[in-house]
Amino acid sequence: LDDGWCAALDRDSMRCTIYSWRPLICREFELGSDDCLEERKGSARAYLDG
């Protein structure tokens, strides 16, 4: 999301709502790590560039 939060995160419980089906990127990187944030930025850029 634009505010930096994952769209699959339930902000009330702070739990992933798609944990069992989460994408590979979520399985490979620790939440909020530098690598995670860089990958998310790259994915967002690729999506926006279409």
Secondary structure, 3 states (H helix, E strand, C coil): CCCCCCCCEECCCCEECCHHHCCHHHHHCCCCCHHHHHHHHHHHHHHHHC
